[in-house]
Amino acid sequence: MNYHQYILDLKSGPIQYELGPGDYSLCGNIKMTNHDFPLSISPTEFDILKNLIIDYDLKNGYEIATAFGISTTALGLGFKETGGKLVSMDAYIEEEVNSFWRYQNTNPTLYYDMDGYKSAKYLIEHFNLKANVFLEVGWSPNDTKKCIHKHITEPLDFVFIDGGHFPDQFIKDLESIRPLLASEYIIVFHDNFPDLMIPKVQKYIHETFNIEPTIITRYPLGNNMSIINKNKIKNNTKTQNILENNMSIINKNKMENNTRTQYIQKYLTNDIRLLNQEDNDKDWLNIHPNPFEIVGNKEFSSCNQATLTEEFTKVKDQTKVIVEIGVSRISYNQTYDQTSTSVFLKHKNAETIYLGIDVDDKTSLQSLGRNIFTLQSKSEYYERVKAKLDALKISQIDFLFVDGWHSINQVIDELWYVDYMKSGGVIGFHDTNYHPGPSRIIKNLNSDIFEVVQFCEQRNDWGIGFAKIK
Ligand SMILES: C[S@@+](CC[C@H](N)C(=O)[O-])C[C@H]1O[C@@H](n2cnc3c(N)ncnc32)[C@H](O)[C@@H]1O
């Protein structure tokens, strides 16, 4: 059964549901119609959570946080089959402030009678889960133990963490459940992305649980849901089947390793891949001291802006096509005017084509002027990108700006775009100071082919660099 579709079609309850925006709709995450936040898990993650409970025959679970009851329903359906119990707690703060980040560092505050609570209560009744699932309004970590113990006094063999997505809060969430765990348990958490999994968090997990989390869902099938399995043995194979299917779809879109080797031989002086295969797919690796603390949340600095403006202006009259990977991120204290995209759109000649490729929907940019196009896609979905280039009759790219996913494999894969470039073309790389992919590639471009310059190399900047094709 496709539960997400079923829930989207439910019209009899107090709340209506719809797909989330941009990237989220590609993944299938849903939200309540009258609220921008919170957002739920993806359909694949729903199936994994439900089946994980059944596969491992789990009995005593806790979830932070309910939001509006989608992951709660998935877990509840699992516990219904095992005869187990789930406590799901939320402060409903994200719904109140209607943002997933604006409540960082706020004092504990609880909100009652919220739409999310009504929705979760309705879904529990609708799916007949009242004997298995208990909703609580509470603040993590302060109320965690109290709320769990109202319903479950046995040690927990399952925890799902999807509350405040801030490193310190995540550590507090984990710390609050640590004394409540059984000797064997499974912890699943959502959104294992670099801004959450900063080195401090990685170190905490390593030292506390002595086990590395494994990412089990990736875009477009989910949002880096991850698992820590402490000695739990499977009785069933439902989850395994879903995971294998999930991984085979993801791998289909990735470039083969031997194609990567060819790109490395063609464009680089050294193989920049690391011995540990998995690390090559990470956008972030352990670096101390933590650059996020040194550079802060500002993505595209005034130094980056000035440099991009200068380098682009030098060649703009010869530039007929600009392709930008990773478009105008206006979160993190950054307005549109401070983005790389604004530099291109402000300075490009009217007849120059701009194509922005992003996992999010950026179609609104298309209204800003002539010859501005966007494609909602991952940069490595080559067939989709090629179809768009063909539709726009683009056979040559003159200015490429690479600012998407910054893993080592990803930037190697993006050399696919360089095959579209000719002598005089320019490739800009953002994040050349710390990020695993760009920082390595910029230093290893073959100087017979590229003339490379790096800027904004000061410690408190993410860095920017350019490679001009000779
Ligand atoms: C991403 S949503 C959870 C989505 C849900 N797991 C699902 O997939 O259906 C995050 C939720 O965490 C809650 N939250 C954040 N920080 C919290 C805290 N310290 N205590 C309790 N709830 C919190 C927010 O109110 C929000 O509803």
The ligand as an ORCA input file, in Angstrom:
! r2SCAN-3c Opt
* xyz 0 1
  C      10.932     17.534     10.903
  S       9.678     17.614     12.066
  C       9.356     15.931     12.415
  C       8.708     15.203     11.271
  C       8.132     13.833     11.615
  N       9.142     12.984     12.195
  C       7.600     13.146     10.371
  O       8.396     12.766      9.518
  O       6.396     12.967     10.231
  C      10.510     18.208     13.480
  C       9.609     18.419     14.707
  O      10.464     18.547     15.849
  C       9.820     19.384     16.805
  N      10.837     19.848     17.766
  C      11.961     20.530     17.475
  N      12.693     20.744     18.599
  C      12.018     20.190     19.613
  C      12.253     20.064     21.019
  N      13.364     20.536     21.574
  N      11.351     19.408     21.751
  C      10.233     18.892     21.190
  N       9.956     18.967     19.883
  C      10.830     19.598     19.100
  C       9.221     20.476     15.929
  O       8.170     21.142     16.584
  C       8.766     19.692     14.692
  O       7.412     19.371     14.749
*
